[in-house]
């Protein structure tokens, strides 16, 4: 979590077509899901992504999947 900026998801998306402002769906291990927007992407191999600041670590438990919306 970066205060005032948002939550970083690690690892991020492996899809190199993902861009800032693209919509994503986060699917939690319990099967529930939520939609959000990519606010930033790192340039490392993981392509970690920054999402909305209204999300917390508790909203995205370990084992969650990140899907790029078509």
N, CA, C and O of each residue as an XYZ file, in Angstrom:
280
protein
N       0.842     -1.183      0.000
C       0.000      0.000      0.000
C       0.884      1.242      0.000
O       1.819      1.342      0.794
N       0.597      2.165     -0.867
C       1.302      3.441     -0.907
C       0.291      4.514     -0.501
O      -0.612      4.827     -1.277
N       0.427      5.086      0.704
C      -0.541      6.078      1.172
C      -0.731      7.212      0.160
O       0.236      7.789     -0.336
N      -1.980      7.512     -0.128
C      -2.304      8.577     -1.056
C      -2.206      8.203     -2.521
O      -2.604      8.982     -3.387
N      -1.678      7.017     -2.810
C      -1.521      6.596     -4.213
C      -2.377      5.390     -4.551
O      -3.125      5.407     -5.528
N      -2.267      4.335     -3.739
C      -3.046      3.139     -4.024
C      -2.347      1.874     -3.580
O      -1.339      1.908     -2.874
N      -2.897      0.772     -4.005
C      -2.415     -0.556     -3.648
C      -1.649     -1.137     -4.826
O      -2.111     -1.058     -5.964
N      -0.476     -1.723     -4.563
C       0.305     -2.363     -5.617
C       0.055     -3.862     -5.548
O       0.204     -4.480     -4.494
N      -0.330     -4.444     -6.691
C      -0.555     -5.879     -6.785
C       0.698     -6.535     -7.350
O       1.171     -6.175     -8.428
N       1.231     -7.511     -6.600
C       2.482     -8.178     -6.966
C       2.269     -9.681     -6.919
O       1.790    -10.139     -5.882
N       2.567    -10.501     -7.914
C       2.930    -10.017     -9.246
C       1.711     -9.432     -9.937
O       0.570     -9.719     -9.573
N       1.967     -8.625    -10.916
C       0.893     -7.954    -11.632
C       0.434     -8.749    -12.832
O       0.241     -9.962    -12.747
N       0.258     -8.069    -13.946
C      -0.221     -8.700    -15.168
C       0.938     -9.098    -16.057
O       1.894     -8.342    -16.228
N       0.847    -10.270    -16.611
C       1.888    -10.701    -17.549
C       1.556    -10.268    -18.969
O       2.384    -10.382    -19.873
N       0.350     -9.775    -19.155
C      -0.101     -9.329    -20.467
C       0.542     -7.982    -20.782
O       0.228     -6.977    -20.145
N       1.421     -7.964    -21.740
C       2.144     -6.735    -22.077
C       1.256     -5.710    -22.774
O       1.688     -4.586    -23.029
N       0.012     -6.091    -23.084
C      -0.907     -5.155    -23.725
C      -1.630     -4.283    -22.705
O      -2.343     -3.354    -23.083
N      -1.457     -4.569    -21.433
C      -2.123     -3.791    -20.380
C      -1.540     -2.381    -20.326
O      -0.334     -2.183    -20.477
N      -2.419     -1.412    -20.109
C      -2.014     -0.018    -20.051
C      -2.668      0.681    -18.863
O      -3.643      0.185    -18.298
N      -2.137      1.809    -18.499
C      -2.750      2.638    -17.469
C      -4.156      3.008    -17.939
O      -4.376      3.287    -19.118
N      -5.097      3.007    -17.008
C      -6.525      3.276    -17.222
C      -7.304      2.099    -17.778
O      -8.514      2.211    -17.973
N      -6.646      0.962    -18.043
C      -7.371     -0.243    -18.442
C      -8.162     -0.765    -17.258
O      -7.738     -0.622    -16.111
N      -9.298     -1.363    -17.528
C     -10.140     -1.962    -16.499
C      -9.672     -3.390    -16.238
O      -9.332     -4.124    -17.166
N      -9.659     -3.778    -14.947
C      -9.299     -5.141    -14.574
C     -10.358     -5.692    -13.622
O     -11.111     -4.946    -12.996
N     -10.390     -7.013    -13.535
C     -11.241     -7.692    -12.563
C     -10.335     -8.471    -11.632
O      -9.448     -9.197    -12.080
N     -10.556     -8.319    -10.336
C      -9.822     -9.081     -9.327
C     -10.766    -10.170     -8.827
O     -11.845     -9.877     -8.313
N     -10.351    -11.436     -8.981
C     -11.151    -12.571     -8.528
C     -10.475    -13.139     -7.290
O      -9.342    -13.618     -7.351
N     -11.179    -13.080     -6.174
C     -10.642    -13.565     -4.899
C     -10.744    -15.088     -4.814
O     -11.523    -15.702     -5.543
N      -9.952    -15.699     -3.916
C      -9.990    -17.160     -3.761
C     -11.387    -17.701     -3.427
O     -11.691    -18.850     -3.748
N     -12.241    -16.887     -2.785
C     -13.591    -17.364     -2.448
C     -14.560    -17.264     -3.623
O     -15.733    -17.614     -3.492
N     -14.070    -16.783     -4.781
C     -14.888    -16.686     -5.980
C     -15.543    -15.331     -6.183
O     -16.064    -15.061     -7.266
N     -15.532    -14.472     -5.171
C     -16.093    -13.126     -5.341
C     -15.138    -12.298     -6.197
O     -13.953    -12.616     -6.301
N     -15.656    -11.248     -6.802
C     -14.807    -10.434     -7.672
C     -15.149     -8.959     -7.530
O     -16.199     -8.592     -7.004
N     -14.241     -8.129     -8.010
C     -14.450     -6.689     -8.041
C     -13.724     -6.117     -9.245
O     -12.723     -6.667     -9.704
N     -14.235     -5.022     -9.739
C     -13.618     -4.345    -10.876
C     -12.917     -3.086    -10.384
O     -13.379     -2.420     -9.457
N     -11.795     -2.776    -11.022
C     -11.056     -1.562    -10.703
C     -10.281     -1.135    -11.948
O     -10.450     -1.717    -13.019
N      -9.449     -0.140    -11.807
C      -8.706      0.429    -12.929
C      -7.218      0.448    -12.623
O      -6.817      0.698    -11.486
N      -6.400      0.186    -13.631
C      -4.947      0.269    -13.481
C      -4.554      1.747    -13.405
O      -4.878      2.527    -14.300
N      -3.860      2.121    -12.341
C      -3.412      3.505    -12.155
C      -1.923      3.673    -12.464
O      -1.446      4.791    -12.660
N      -1.192      2.549    -12.507
C       0.233      2.591    -12.807
C       0.753      1.190    -13.042
O       0.171      0.222    -12.552
N       1.848      1.067    -13.791
C       2.472     -0.222    -14.100
C       3.974     -0.075    -13.939
O       4.563      0.878    -14.448
N       4.607     -1.023    -13.224
C       6.060     -0.976    -13.095
C       6.698     -1.541    -14.370
O       6.046     -2.228    -15.156
N       7.952     -1.243    -14.549
C       8.652     -1.705    -15.743
C       9.486     -2.948    -15.484
O      10.302     -3.335    -16.321
N       9.284     -3.587    -14.307
C      10.035     -4.812    -14.044
C       9.364     -5.988    -14.743
O       8.316     -5.816    -15.366
N       9.943     -7.162    -14.651
C       9.403     -8.329    -15.356
C       8.028     -8.741    -14.857
O       7.237     -9.295    -15.621
N       7.727     -8.480    -13.589
C       6.423     -8.850    -13.036
C       5.293     -7.966    -13.521
O       4.129     -8.363    -13.466
N       5.619     -6.766    -14.000
C       4.618     -5.777    -14.408
C       3.611     -5.561    -13.287
O       2.400     -5.628    -13.496
N       4.142     -5.297    -12.079
C       3.301     -5.002    -10.922
C       2.407     -3.813    -11.255
O       2.806     -2.909    -11.990
N       1.192     -3.822    -10.706
C       0.264     -2.759    -11.051
C      -0.237     -2.017     -9.812
O      -0.410     -2.596     -8.740
N      -0.459     -0.736     -9.995
C      -1.024      0.125     -8.970
C      -2.508      0.269     -9.287
O      -2.885      0.580    -10.417
N      -3.359      0.037     -8.260
C      -4.804      0.174     -8.439
C      -5.337      1.265     -7.517
O      -4.586      1.866     -6.749
N      -6.630      1.510     -7.600
C      -7.274      2.584     -6.841
C      -6.893      2.605     -5.368
O      -6.669      1.565     -4.750
N      -6.826      3.807     -4.824
C      -6.455      3.991     -3.420
C      -7.566      3.571     -2.462
O      -7.336      3.492     -1.256
N      -8.776      3.298     -2.980
C      -9.860      2.865     -2.101
C      -9.764      1.371     -1.758
O     -10.545      0.888     -0.938
N      -8.831      0.633     -2.362
C      -8.630     -0.781     -2.048
C      -7.558     -0.939     -0.984
O      -6.615     -0.149     -0.921
N      -7.703     -1.963     -0.147
C      -6.715     -2.276      0.884
C      -6.187     -3.680      0.663
O      -6.709     -4.427     -0.165
N      -5.144     -4.036      1.409
C      -4.605     -5.395      1.327
C      -5.682     -6.429      1.612
O      -5.717     -7.488      0.985
N      -6.564     -6.118      2.562
C      -7.627     -7.040      2.924
C      -8.620     -7.292      1.799
O      -9.279     -8.331      1.773
N      -8.732     -6.343      0.863
C      -9.638     -6.503     -0.273
C      -9.104     -7.482     -1.311
O      -9.862     -8.034     -2.109
N      -7.781     -7.691     -1.289
C      -7.143     -8.537     -2.303
C      -6.273     -9.574     -1.590
O      -5.056     -9.410     -1.518
N      -6.889    -10.649     -1.058
C      -6.109    -11.640     -0.320
C      -5.147    -12.414     -1.221
O      -5.333    -12.481     -2.436
N      -4.128    -12.989     -0.613
C      -3.182    -13.823     -1.353
C      -3.957    -14.915     -2.070
O      -4.859    -15.523     -1.493
N      -3.613    -15.160     -3.308
C      -4.301    -16.161     -4.121
C      -5.323    -15.553     -5.068
O      -5.919    -16.261     -5.879
N      -5.528    -14.245     -4.969
C      -6.453    -13.578     -5.890
C      -5.850    -13.561     -7.291
O      -4.630    -13.551     -7.458
N      -6.728    -13.559     -8.296
C      -6.294    -13.491     -9.698
C      -6.666    -12.133    -10.262
O      -7.691    -11.557     -9.896
N      -5.832    -11.627    -11.150
C      -6.088    -10.346    -11.807
C      -6.292    -10.612    -13.288
O      -5.436    -11.196    -13.952
N      -7.444    -10.174    -13.799
C      -7.782    -10.392    -15.196
C      -7.977     -9.051    -15.879
O      -8.645     -8.161    -15.352
N      -7.387     -8.916    -17.056
C      -7.561     -7.722    -17.864
C      -8.898     -7.836    -18.596
O      -9.139     -8.815    -19.302
N      -9.767     -6.835    -18.428
C     -11.069     -6.860    -19.091
C     -10.888     -6.550    -20.577
O     -10.126     -5.655    -20.943
N     -11.595     -7.296    -21.429
C     -11.465     -7.041    -22.878
C     -12.088     -5.728    -23.286
O     -12.061     -5.371    -24.464
